[in-house]
Amino acid sequence: MRCALAIVSGLTVAMAFPPLGWGWLVVPGIAGLLLALHGQSGGRARLLGMLHGLTAYGIGLSWVLKIFGPVALILWCVLAVFTVIFAQIQGSANLRGITGWKLALFTAINWSALEFIRAEIFPLKFPWMTSGLAIGPNLFLPWIGVYGVGFLVLCMIALAFSRKWIPAGVIAALLMAAVIFSKPHPEPTPGHKDTVSVAGLQLEGVSLEGYLNGTRAMHDHPDHVVWPEYSVPFDIRANERDWKLVTDLCREKGITLTFGTKALSQGGGWRNIALTMDPTGYLGEHTKVHTVHFFDDGTAGETSLPVETSLGKVGTPICFDGDYEGIVRKMTAAGAVYIVVPTMDAESWGSVQHDQHAALARIRAAENGRWLFVVATSGVSQLIDPSGHLHARLGAMKQGEIFGSLKRETKLTPYTRAGWLFRWFLLTIASALWLKLVFTPPPFRPSDRDVIPGSPGLLRFPIDKHTN
């Protein structure tokens, strides 16, 4: 029954993310795992953690099969190891008699710290399918970010599991209120000094000529046009003819243009860059910092700075950069007044991958209080306001133009200033607790002879000589 519960709860977690996207199912999904682990330790706890993790990631990330084939099983197993480690540590806490609110707080810290390691520190960084991401845009994100929200979710679940109903109910009410009262920003006023009109071309497998013609055919007159990542899959500055064509387009349309291209490096290497230009010519570029695992994605960049344009400082993270919290935050702290994100999500990867990827950009916008304009090859392209709500969207597997208006923002959120440190605080506390478990032996070590014959796992405890 415990194994079945671990599998069902893993399935429930998977359903919290697209294609279903029933975010709050992450609560019963994790609660089911805690129930399965209750009173378990050692190999049994690790088995339950593996069953839960493999189910959650195997179903939730089934699209990985389209990219890597059977090798996807290795990725699912690697991700599931973090659930196994969580289960092992929870079992160690059970053996040491941690109960009540202490166990609830320990559980929340344990899960959140491991989630942060899995998403941002572990060499195979993978920030998808986190508990805070499932909740979506909310009022806590500008303060403590997605990992802080995940911590609150785990506090609520663990407190309820420990029958601390009042504090669990308070946290649940706060989380629901934070989601409900997170309202979209008003549409920017056309012609206002802080309003910027933007447009993008969601196209895949199109030549440079296709992007040039698509931009000329735009009915509106945007201030800033964005093409996807790798829209020009060669070093355009090394091709005098093509560079002139793009420069002439900017002069003809009077636009600022950001697009994905390559920059050749000395020694034969190359960088994946977002290049920004306007009628005056080249303005600046950003080299992709978080190159995609197992892909030839160029040499990783080391800086996260916005580009100075006539429209203000603009952040230009590339695709995978926006999946992690640091790049957008650093560009915002350096003065970016809005963010544009050239992205490549191949059509062959499927719509589920596209929709799951799109959810991360909404979190980045809400954490940093900036408008984000994402333009992808085959979707999802989207215009997101500083609360994480959509103002325009062009879905997966579609081709065409997306356009809208955004507002230049200058105010920094508490998260951008210092709230991002909360996740490191959690990791520090977790590390101290893990070390304490290592150096604090349990009062007894259960073995087969400690199990009462005929009982479902009941243990024979040593009798204290002072106890009647």
C-alpha positions as MATLAB code, in Angstrom:
seq = 'MRCALAIVSGLTVAMAFPPLGWGWLVVPGIAGLLLALHGQSGGRARLLGMLHGLTAYGIGLSWVLKIFGPVALILWCVLAVFTVIFAQIQGSANLRGITGWKLALFTAINWSALEFIRAEIFPLKFPWMTSGLAIGPNLFLPWIGVYGVGFLVLCMIALAFSRKWIPAGVIAALLMAAVIFSKPHPEPTPGHKDTVSVAGLQLEGVSLEGYLNGTRAMHDHPDHVVWPEYSVPFDIRANERDWKLVTDLCREKGITLTFGTKALSQGGGWRNIALTMDPTGYLGEHTKVHTVHFFDDGTAGETSLPVETSLGKVGTPICFDGDYEGIVRKMTAAGAVYIVVPTMDAESWGSVQHDQHAALARIRAAENGRWLFVVATSGVSQLIDPSGHLHARLGAMKQGEIFGSLKRETKLTPYTRAGWLFRWFLLTIASALWLKLVFTPPPFRPSDRDVIPGSPGLLRFPIDKHTN';
ca = [
       0.000    0.000    0.000;
       2.867    2.355    0.764;
       4.406    1.657   -2.649;
       1.068    2.274   -4.350;
       0.672    5.525   -2.410;
       4.158    6.668   -3.462;
       3.331    5.997   -7.119;
      -0.089    7.667   -7.001;
       1.304   10.716   -5.207;
       4.076   10.965   -7.824;
       1.435   10.928  -10.549;
      -0.442   13.661   -8.678;
       2.672   15.856   -8.622;
       3.100   15.373  -12.385;
      -0.479   16.548  -12.966;
       0.346   19.863  -11.249;
       2.356   20.842  -14.338;
       1.403   21.092  -18.027;
      -0.255   19.654  -19.976;
      -2.876   19.579  -17.201;
      -1.302   22.322  -15.101;
      -3.475   21.804  -12.024;
      -0.895   23.540   -9.849;
      -2.399   22.970   -6.419;
      -2.207   19.192   -6.912;
       1.404   19.555   -5.816;
       0.013   19.762   -2.259;
      -1.656   16.320   -2.099;
       1.166   14.954   -4.253;
       3.820   15.796   -1.658;
       1.483   15.018    1.253;
       1.007   11.525   -0.177;
       4.765   11.004   -0.189;
       5.012   12.094    3.460;
       2.230    9.672    4.367;
       3.977    6.824    2.557;
       7.239    7.632    4.357;
       5.664    7.917    7.813;
       7.564    5.656   10.193;
       9.853    4.315    7.454;
      13.625    4.509    7.258;
      16.597    3.004    5.467;
      16.003    0.935    2.346;
      12.221    1.086    2.592;
      12.256    4.890    2.686;
      14.659    5.040   -0.250;
      12.475    2.676   -2.287;
       9.396    4.818   -1.650;
      11.336    7.941   -2.632;
      12.504    6.326   -5.854;
       8.980    5.192   -6.787;
       7.591    8.668   -6.166;
      10.407   10.457   -8.012;
      10.440    8.169  -11.047;
       6.676    8.470  -11.410;
       6.630   12.251  -11.017;
       9.514   12.965  -13.390;
       8.881   10.086  -15.773;
       5.313   11.232  -16.431;
       5.798   14.970  -15.914;
       8.849   15.037  -18.206;
       7.754   12.356  -20.659;
       8.605   14.745  -23.505;
      12.306   14.141  -22.796;
      11.870   10.873  -24.708;
      11.384   12.896  -27.894;
      14.786   14.516  -27.420;
      16.990   11.775  -25.967;
      15.074    8.546  -26.570;
      15.697    5.739  -24.025;
      18.495    7.790  -22.438;
      15.681    9.825  -20.885;
      15.389    7.090  -18.242;
      18.811    8.111  -16.930;
      17.667   11.722  -16.538;
      14.512   10.639  -14.700;
      16.594    8.457  -12.371;
      19.042   11.284  -11.662;
      16.196   13.627  -10.757;
      14.493   10.918   -8.695;
      17.685   10.532   -6.636;
      16.855   13.852   -4.970;
      13.543   12.413   -3.793;
      15.441    9.342   -2.580;
      17.828   11.555   -0.598;
      14.866   13.422    0.881;
      13.282   10.125    1.932;
      16.556    8.885    3.449;
      16.981   12.064    5.510;
      13.342   11.985    6.628;
      13.842    8.399    7.770;
      16.900    9.449    9.764;
      14.838   12.168   11.444;
      12.156    9.602   12.303;
      14.731    7.315   13.922;
      15.966   10.167   16.080;
      12.515   10.895   17.431;
      11.914   14.277   15.768;
       8.159   14.914   15.874;
       5.523   17.637   15.898;
       6.281   21.123   14.692;
      10.031   20.402   14.740;
       9.543   17.597   12.228;
       7.286   19.841   10.118;
       9.884   22.602    9.964;
      12.648   20.079    9.340;
      10.641   18.557    6.470;
      10.079   21.930    4.795;
      13.738   22.899    5.069;
      14.904   19.474    3.906;
      12.709   19.466    0.789;
      13.347   23.124   -0.126;
      17.121   22.881    0.209;
      17.285   19.733   -1.932;
      15.012   21.364   -4.514;
      17.342   24.370   -4.667;
      20.396   22.118   -5.062;
      18.695   20.150   -7.830;
      17.605   23.294   -9.667;
      20.537   25.678   -9.314;
      23.671   24.020   -7.845;
      23.911   20.398   -8.980;
      25.971   20.148  -12.234;
      22.904   18.855  -14.100;
      20.887   21.899  -13.077;
      17.189   21.395  -13.684;
      14.813   24.115  -12.383;
      11.600   22.651  -13.837;
       8.866   20.993  -11.749;
       9.521   22.742   -8.428;
       6.829   23.129   -5.792;
       6.900   26.938   -5.959;
       6.640   26.903   -9.753;
       3.422   24.864   -9.522;
       1.705   27.639   -7.546;
       2.328   30.162  -10.325;
       2.463   33.976  -10.109;
       1.689   35.282   -6.619;
       2.446   38.159   -4.259;
       5.237   36.321   -2.426;
       7.469   36.018   -5.505;
       8.706   39.666   -5.423;
       9.825   39.031   -1.830;
      11.250   35.515   -1.488;
      11.209   34.091   -5.020;
      10.115   30.722   -6.296;
      12.206   28.704   -3.823;
      10.833   30.720   -0.916;
       7.294   30.048   -2.126;
       8.171   26.359   -2.322;
       9.291   26.515    1.309;
       5.907   27.970    2.330;
       4.104   25.215    0.409;
       6.123   22.560    2.239;
       5.551   24.248    5.604;
       1.813   24.108    4.981;
       1.887   20.440    3.950;
       4.191   19.317    6.760;
       2.308   21.212    9.450;
      -0.996   19.712    8.292;
       0.605   16.262    8.255;
       1.754   16.857   11.851;
      -1.818   17.930   12.731;
      -0.793   21.502   13.423;
      -3.994   22.649   11.804;
      -4.013   26.307   12.778;
      -0.550   27.300   11.460;
      -1.097   25.095    8.398;
      -4.418   26.817    7.750;
      -2.865   30.261    8.149;
      -0.145   29.503    5.592;
      -2.711   27.980    3.219;
      -4.876   31.101    3.494;
      -1.883   33.361    2.870;
      -0.814   31.372   -0.192;
      -4.308   31.376   -1.677;
      -4.676   35.098   -1.006;
      -1.277   35.732   -2.621;
      -2.484   33.970   -5.775;
      -5.977   35.462   -5.813;
      -4.857   39.042   -5.213;
      -2.018   38.902   -7.731;
      -3.689   41.000  -10.399;
      -2.525   41.818  -13.938;
      -0.986   45.220  -14.489;
      -3.037   47.660  -16.560;
      -2.309   47.872  -20.252;
       0.410   50.485  -20.904;
      -0.918   53.712  -22.324;
       0.026   54.105  -26.011;
       2.200   57.141  -26.575;
       3.192   57.454  -22.924;
       6.858   58.291  -22.376;
       7.445   54.986  -20.550;
       5.537   52.807  -23.042;
       7.436   50.681  -25.547;
       5.670   48.836  -28.366;
       7.188   45.443  -29.102;
       6.738   42.804  -31.788;
       8.247   39.404  -32.427;
       8.282   36.745  -35.125;
       7.598   33.174  -34.002;
       9.148   31.261  -36.891;
      11.102   28.022  -37.200;
      13.224   26.824  -40.111;
      13.059   30.203  -41.826;
      15.944   31.924  -43.620;
      17.158   35.441  -42.890;
      15.054   36.625  -45.809;
      11.943   35.278  -44.074;
      12.665   37.355  -40.971;
      13.427   40.442  -43.024;
      10.194   40.129  -44.994;
       8.174   39.310  -41.877;
       9.451   42.415  -40.125;
       8.718   44.645  -43.123;
       5.186   43.236  -43.301;
       4.313   44.161  -39.710;
       1.179   46.302  -39.701;
       2.021   48.158  -36.509;
       5.126   50.267  -36.081;
       6.911   48.716  -33.126;
       9.758   50.314  -31.253;
      11.518   47.019  -30.515;
      11.428   43.871  -32.663;
      12.669   40.496  -31.405;
      13.574   37.384  -33.407;
      14.126   33.979  -31.741;
      17.338   32.357  -30.611;
      19.413   31.054  -33.559;
      17.203   32.960  -36.012;
      20.475   33.790  -37.764;
      22.490   30.587  -37.152;
      25.841   32.003  -38.249;
      28.048   34.951  -37.385;
      26.178   37.641  -39.258;
      28.860   40.239  -38.670;
      31.260   38.069  -40.631;
      28.954   38.300  -43.664;
      29.087   41.836  -45.054;
      26.012   41.401  -47.283;
      23.727   39.999  -44.596;
      24.905   42.490  -41.990;
      24.020   45.331  -44.381;
      20.566   43.832  -44.968;
      19.800   43.827  -41.247;
      21.249   47.303  -40.730;
      19.173   48.646  -43.629;
      16.062   47.040  -42.100;
      16.608   48.878  -38.822;
      17.033   52.187  -40.654;
      14.060   51.563  -42.917;
      11.704   50.682  -40.044;
      13.309   52.880  -37.383;
      13.443   49.990  -34.928;
      15.622   48.493  -32.246;
      16.206   44.832  -33.134;
      17.322   41.944  -30.902;
      17.931   38.517  -32.407;
      19.779   35.274  -31.766;
      22.957   34.683  -33.728;
      26.524   33.389  -33.314;
      29.798   35.122  -32.610;
      32.972   33.393  -33.751;
      35.813   33.330  -31.256;
      39.527   33.166  -31.766;
      40.731   29.585  -31.792;
      37.718   28.246  -33.664;
      35.119   28.416  -30.901;
      31.856   30.309  -30.967;
      29.312   31.897  -28.643;
      25.514   31.842  -28.685;
      24.556   35.518  -28.444;
      21.584   37.866  -28.423;
      22.676   40.802  -30.572;
      20.965   44.179  -30.280;
      21.150   46.957  -32.887;
      19.222   49.985  -34.132;
      19.504   52.457  -37.066;
      22.870   53.597  -35.720;
      24.248   50.050  -35.928;
      25.539   47.626  -33.295;
      24.542   48.392  -29.681;
      25.625   45.375  -27.689;
      25.244   41.675  -27.072;
      24.729   39.085  -24.367;
      26.413   35.682  -24.452;
      24.261   32.823  -23.215;
      25.405   31.914  -19.709;
      23.401   28.720  -19.155;
      24.117   26.647  -22.237;
      21.845   23.618  -22.645;
      23.070   20.301  -21.277;
      24.215   17.723  -23.861;
      23.835   20.203  -26.756;
      26.496   22.030  -28.746;
      25.381   25.437  -27.530;
      28.601   27.407  -27.755;
      30.986   28.643  -25.083;
      29.116   29.855  -22.006;
      29.215   33.543  -21.137;
      30.218   34.938  -17.765;
      28.403   38.284  -17.516;
      24.755   39.271  -17.116;
      24.495   42.911  -18.127;
      21.780   44.795  -20.014;
      22.346   46.559  -23.323;
      22.127   50.346  -23.491;
      19.606   51.440  -26.157;
      17.626   54.558  -27.017;
      14.674   52.847  -25.282;
      16.642   52.432  -22.053;
      18.718   49.578  -20.709;
      17.319   46.286  -21.968;
      18.061   42.816  -20.579;
      18.506   40.166  -23.269;
      18.849   36.736  -21.617;
      18.709   33.811  -24.029;
      16.255   30.930  -23.636;
      17.721   28.658  -20.913;
      19.124   31.722  -19.090;
      15.592   32.609  -18.048;
      15.010   29.204  -16.472;
      17.389   30.118  -13.649;
      16.771   32.931  -11.226;
      20.140   34.691  -11.456;
      20.431   36.083  -14.992;
      17.226   38.138  -15.108;
      17.812   39.299  -11.531;
      21.352   40.495  -12.263;
      20.269   42.309  -15.438;
      17.453   43.986  -13.528;
      19.774   45.018  -10.699;
      22.152   46.461  -13.323;
      19.430   48.796  -14.590;
      17.356   46.864  -17.159;
      13.959   48.552  -17.503;
      12.465   45.602  -19.389;
      13.585   42.192  -20.641;
      13.420   40.537  -24.079;
      14.193   36.820  -24.379;
      15.096   35.198  -27.733;
      14.238   31.506  -27.305;
      14.491   28.264  -29.235;
      12.053   25.448  -28.458;
      12.080   23.043  -31.379;
       8.727   21.946  -32.781;
       9.870   18.315  -32.609;
      10.068   18.538  -28.793;
       6.285   18.764  -28.484;
       3.814   21.226  -27.005;
       4.130   19.917  -23.419;
       7.799   20.921  -23.304;
       6.922   24.339  -24.700;
       4.169   24.971  -22.146;
       6.295   23.828  -19.197;
       9.141   26.045  -20.338;
       6.862   29.054  -20.711;
       5.831   28.890  -17.038;
       9.356   29.730  -15.868;
       9.402   33.118  -17.618;
       6.284   34.187  -15.716;
       8.089   33.475  -12.440;
      11.127   35.544  -13.480;
       8.909   38.518  -14.352;
       7.131   38.420  -10.985;
      10.338   37.956   -8.972;
      11.967   41.030  -10.491;
       9.004   43.262  -11.290;
       9.819   43.591  -14.983;
       7.945   43.175  -18.252;
       9.267   40.159  -20.155;
       8.848   39.659  -23.880;
       9.694   36.097  -24.908;
       9.921   35.201  -28.611;
      10.389   31.495  -29.380;
      10.889   29.572  -32.614;
       7.719   27.482  -32.353;
       6.241   28.837  -29.126;
       5.416   29.726  -26.559;
       5.964   33.433  -27.279;
       4.493   35.695  -24.620;
       4.324   39.219  -23.238;
       4.352   39.058  -19.429;
       3.713   41.901  -16.994;
       5.641   42.520  -13.733;
       3.127   40.403  -11.796;
       3.692   37.367  -14.010;
       0.406   37.674  -15.900;
       0.047   37.332  -19.666;
      -0.869   40.258  -21.907;
      -0.191   38.470  -25.202;
       0.525   34.875  -26.123;
       1.244   32.897  -29.284;
       0.908   29.214  -28.439;
       3.078   26.249  -29.283;
       3.326   24.884  -32.822;
       2.118   28.131  -34.394;
       3.893   30.523  -36.737;
       3.318   34.226  -36.941;
       3.650   37.574  -35.240;
       3.139   38.546  -31.610;
       2.914   42.169  -30.574;
       1.927   44.380  -27.657;
       3.038   47.220  -25.416;
       5.081   47.162  -22.241;
       6.162   49.734  -19.717;
       9.655   50.661  -18.637;
      10.074   49.892  -14.926;
      12.811   51.172  -12.638;
      11.764   50.095   -9.138;
      13.595   47.082   -7.726;
      11.660   44.393   -5.887;
      12.761   43.177   -2.435;
      13.704   39.915   -4.113;
      16.052   41.613   -6.594;
      17.667   43.580   -3.762;
      18.154   40.877   -1.149;
      15.270   38.383   -1.140;
      17.240   36.027   -3.394;
      19.466   35.303   -0.376;
      16.592   33.482    1.356;
      17.282   30.293   -0.587;
      20.895   30.354    0.601;
      19.677   30.856    4.147;
      17.521   27.741    3.811;
      20.445   25.758    2.404;
      22.700   26.866    5.279;
      20.155   25.789    7.887;
      19.560   22.504    6.062;
      23.282   21.767    5.919;
      23.584   22.296    9.667;
      20.619   19.999   10.317;
      21.992   17.302    8.015;
      25.343   17.393    9.808;
      23.599   17.125   13.157;
      21.791   13.999   11.952;
      25.076   12.470   10.846;
      26.765   13.034   14.206;
      23.730   12.181   16.360;
      23.182    8.412   16.419;
      19.602    7.175   16.793;
      18.580    5.847   20.247;
      18.134    2.385   18.706;
      18.707    0.733   15.368;
      15.729   -1.311   14.165;
      16.493   -4.737   12.798;
      14.551   -7.846   11.933;
      14.681   -9.106   15.548;
      13.102   -5.842   16.744;
       9.912   -6.463   14.775;
       7.069   -7.994   16.744;
       6.102  -11.266   15.017;
       2.771  -11.073   13.229;
       2.593   -7.286   13.495;
       2.662   -4.780   10.569;
       6.039   -3.272   11.347;
       5.585   -2.695   15.123;
       8.872   -2.522   16.993;
       9.980   -4.009   20.313;
      11.434   -1.131   22.320;
      13.969   -1.819   25.078;
      12.308   -1.562   28.502;
      13.760    1.052   30.805;
      14.499   -0.435   34.219;
      12.860    2.594   35.877;
       9.600    2.066   33.988;
       6.799   -0.011   35.534;
];
